[in-house]
Amino acid sequence: METILKVEGLTKNYGGLAAVAELDLYIKRGEILSLIGPNGAGKTTTFNLITGLESPTHGKIAFKEIGIIQLKPHEIVEKGIVRTFQITRVFRKMTLLENIAVAQHIAIRPGLFSTLFSTSERKREKKGFEKAEEMLQFVNLISKRDELATNLSLGEQKRLELAIALSMAPELLLLDEPVAGMNPKETEEIINLIGVIRGKGITVFLIEHDMKMVMEISERIIVLNYGKKIAEGTPEDVSRNPSVVEAYLGRREYQCSN
């Protein structure tokens, strides 16, 4: 199976503190990989480095064997890496349909030609709204397409952000705590959606504290603690790793559901 993302020696220092320290990881095309660890372990910083929101102190990041550290965030999106955030980032005073259409417009950045010639721009906008409707249907929010995003529950906002990310046609989708704050029913809906997303050929890399979900959905898990990788393997292997139990699971024993 092809390696779609490879990270080598990735390090991010803030003064004398290493938020991420000499991290190596790889992601195979089509798999679901989870990144777990205590608060402050360096998980979101890792996502920020991969998506260009922060620059590493040193290290390498290659997407489909091409280095991406020098790229800006929107250029990384155009390459095929798209993410969601721990705290939802939606346009609260816009409708759901407008949220997705505007996000596509910002991410794709039309060229000078399409901007100058209105016919081309109108066609592009029409396609954007058609894509928005398709994505809202996929995340089961089409009935609220004309509602303002501010009226959504947290779970619905998370699904809207997922729809926005999917509208950008990612090859690699990074999900930062996709079920945080959700009830069990909403969590199960997201688990099912992620399964369908993977079934469409999209590779999924996620951060999550819901260990039941992580153990259920992941093919591999990487564990960080104080910016360093302390374990990597299948859910079964990680759940039995003494270092993980002590550092992250608080000495509680978790059994995999399968």
Disulfide bonds with the S-S distance in Angstrom:
none
